[in-house]
Structures are given as C-alpha cells and as structure tokens.
Amino acid sequence: MNIELKEISSFFETEYPLNKDGLRKLLSLFKLETIKKGTLILNEGTEEKSLRFLNKGIVREFYATSKKETNINFFTEPQFITDLSSFNTDSKTKKYQEALSDIELLAIDKSNFRNLLNEYDCGKSFIDLSFQRLLKNKELFEYNRITKSPEELYNELFIYKPNWLEKIPQYHIASYLNITPETLSRIRKRIS
C-alpha cells in the first residue's frame, strides 16, 4: 500500500468499515495535495467540492468578520477536515481553514465519492455517522463555551488535547478560548 494512503486506510478500517473491494476502489480515487504553511484551504462563500482528509500537518478552522477571527477548531492528526454541512447540502461554507504548517491532504471529488458510496451501498451510514459526530462535537463545544470559564476550558485542553498546546501558537489557543493572549498567559502561570 502507498505510504500516503496508510493513515486514511486505517481510518476507514476502524471508523467506516467498507468491504475490501470498496475500500481499495475508494483509496484509488484520492489525490494527494501538498500545501504550504499559511495557505487558506477553505474560504467563506465557497462550496466544498471534495472530501478532504488531513494526512499530515496542522489546520485551523475559524470564522472571520471585518473586526476579528475566532478559531473554532484545530486539526492535528489524520482525520477528515471537510465542512460536512457544505459538502452534503451543496451550500456555501461560512468557515475558513488555514494551514498552520506544511500539510498533506488527500482529496476525492464529491461526485466520485457519492457514486462510490452508492455503488457499495454504504452512503447512508457514512453520512449518518458523520453527522452524528458533527452534532455531538458541536453540542459539546457550545455547552462548554457557555458553562465553563476560560481556565476550565484551558484545563480540558491540557487533559484532552495536549498536542494542541504543544503544536499551536498560543495566540490561536487564546482565540479558541475567546480570551486575549495576555489572559491566557495569566491562566498558564496560575496553573503551572
């Protein structure tokens, strides 16, 4: 198996089981893209035209207004980074994504992906599982933002997402926590 496809193959085998023929055909349709640090890979107002899998690197996801950017997620390990709402409903995204490091993406065209899922009769389960995870994560994110202090949120990152704290610039972490970098610095001093 091609080294670039190892992570995505493992992901599908554990997360979205397909039969061997279906998996082999799916993997053959993904194209490798290498993208430089600082590149916007998703822009507000565009439609997701492909299913994108982060093979290597770090990506931040954020909303932007004329006044500020607010980070809503970071991707630091092999996983899908597609805006599933845009992808599944053929609508324009409201999000941006930026490469925080040089990254490797595997991408498959939306129509090829849908045809394959229909051919192997697994499309409904893939879409259902994807949306269940998306909704669960969104609800947890919103609940935590409303019920927890920035210090509690930072402690959760320390426990559940330590790689974020190691790999992502602190000003981006501060934006994610919806606080200033100075407030984050004070929280870090209190905790250490």
URZIVEN-V878394 format. One record per pair of residues at least 12 apart in sequence whose C-alpha atoms are under 8 Angstrom apart, sorted by the first residue. I is the first residue (numbers start at 1). J is the second residue. Records with the same first field share a line. If there is no record, write none. Layout:
# URZIVEN-V878394
I = J, J
This chain:
# URZIVEN-V878394
4 = 32, 55
5 = 27
7 = 55, 78
8 = 53, 55, 78, 79
9 = 23, 27
11 = 78, 79
16 = 126
18 = 120, 122
22 = 116, 120
26 = 113, 116
29 = 108, 112
30 = 106, 107, 108
31 = 106, 107, 108
32 = 104, 105, 106, 107
33 = 104, 105, 106, 107
34 = 102, 103, 104, 105
35 = 99, 102, 103, 104, 105
36 = 99, 101, 102, 103
37 = 98, 99, 100, 101, 102, 103
38 = 98, 99, 100, 101
39 = 98, 99
40 = 96, 97, 98, 99
41 = 96, 97, 98, 99
42 = 95, 96, 97, 98
43 = 93, 94, 95, 96, 97
44 = 92, 93, 94, 95, 96
45 = 92, 93, 94
46 = 92, 93
47 = 86, 87, 90, 91, 92, 93
48 = 82, 83, 86, 87, 90, 91, 92, 93
49 = 87, 109, 110
50 = 82, 87, 107, 108, 109, 110
51 = 80, 82, 87, 107, 108, 109, 110, 113
52 = 80, 81, 82, 105, 106, 107, 108
53 = 78, 79, 80, 81, 82, 105, 106, 107
54 = 75, 77, 78, 79, 80, 81, 103, 104, 105, 106
55 = 77, 78, 79, 103, 104, 105, 106
56 = 76, 77, 78, 103, 104, 105
57 = 76, 77, 99, 100, 101, 102, 103, 104
58 = 74, 75, 76, 77, 99, 100, 101, 102, 103
59 = 74, 75, 76, 97, 98, 99, 100, 101, 103
60 = 72, 73, 74, 75, 97, 98, 99, 100
61 = 73, 74, 95, 96, 97, 98
62 = 95, 96, 97
63 = 94, 95, 96
64 = 95, 96
69 = 175
70 = 175, 176, 178
71 = 172, 173, 175, 176
72 = 176
73 = 176
74 = 164
76 = 163, 164
83 = 95
84 = 130, 131
87 = 110
100 = 168
150 = 177, 178, 179
151 = 187
153 = 177
154 = 177
170 = 184
